[in-house]
């Protein structure tokens, strides 16, 4: 698939660094080396206008921006993204996305409506209504085997290369119906990892709805909202879920799993999409 992405001369910044550390191990003082994850400001620009600055792991930035644009409702489809390039400086990274004029007009209107509200955060009905966007219910989604989900979660750790080095990053993975991990993205932020994964799916030839998503964190409503926006019908979290996440999942037609560990899992919404039969 040709996306018209610009190739930058600036090399990708490293995702981690090696530092000297002092450790106390079983009562012994040691001097060793440790690998820590990088976290840098990433500015997201749409049609030349700065929209947000996120703290993120400086990798897979195109995927991140594509996913963010879709899950935040800035665009509705890949065809509305025309070009993407990024630059890096000592201060951080900037990703420049060119989107369709209709999407940019919608984004500018949204920004005008939000002017003056930052001081109160989400207090007030209008702000809350904006935060929890209505989602068109998912339809005609496939069913999955519970054993495929638990198998994929058991394999997840070995795919987390950055976490293995640093112990400081989250991961989001897309799995085929039989539990094979096809795509995985990592980031210091759990939302960022999921946006990177969704962006990678958007740019690939994979049919997102045919598989399911695993996350190495709790499932908040934002994680459910992003997954449903991408058209994916099952989200499995290694940790717990929030009440609002369950409400959003139920309304969206998404099967939400929590505490997916070993052979165990808890189903919080739409259990009809998950077969619990033991092999």
URKAKA-V704717 format. One record per backbone hydrogen bond with DSSP energy under -1.0 kcal/mol. NH is the residue of the N-H (numbers start at 1). CO is the residue of the C=O. If there is no record, write none. Layout:
nh->[NH;NH]
co->[CO;CO]
This chain:
nh->[6;17;19;21;23;25;28;30;32;34;36;38;40;42;43;44;45;46;47;49;51;52;54;56;59;64;65;66;67;68;69;70;71;72;73;74;75;80;81;82;83;85;87;89;93;94;95;96;97;98;100;104;105;106;107;108;109;110;111;112;113;114;117;120;123;128;129;130;131;132;133;138;144;146;149;150;151;152;153;154;155;159;160;161;164;165;166;167;170;172;173;174;175;176;179;182;183;185;187;193;194;195;196;197;198;199;200;201;202;203;210;211;212;213;214;215;216;219;224;225;226;227;228;229;230;231;232;235;236;237;238;239;242;246;247;248;249;250;251;252;253;254;255;257;258;259;260;261;261;264;266;268;273;274;275]
co->[84;36;34;32;30;28;25;23;21;19;17;15;56;54;93;52;95;49;97;46;44;44;42;40;57;60;61;62;63;64;65;66;67;68;70;69;69;77;78;98;98;96;94;92;41;87;43;85;45;83;80;100;101;102;103;104;105;106;107;108;109;110;114;117;120;124;125;126;127;128;131;252;273;275;145;146;147;148;149;150;151;156;157;159;160;161;162;163;187;185;214;183;212;180;176;174;174;172;170;189;190;191;192;193;194;195;196;197;198;199;207;208;175;234;173;236;171;240;220;221;222;223;224;225;226;228;227;255;213;257;215;217;219;242;243;244;245;246;247;248;249;249;233;235;266;239;237;259;264;261;258;256;270;271;144]
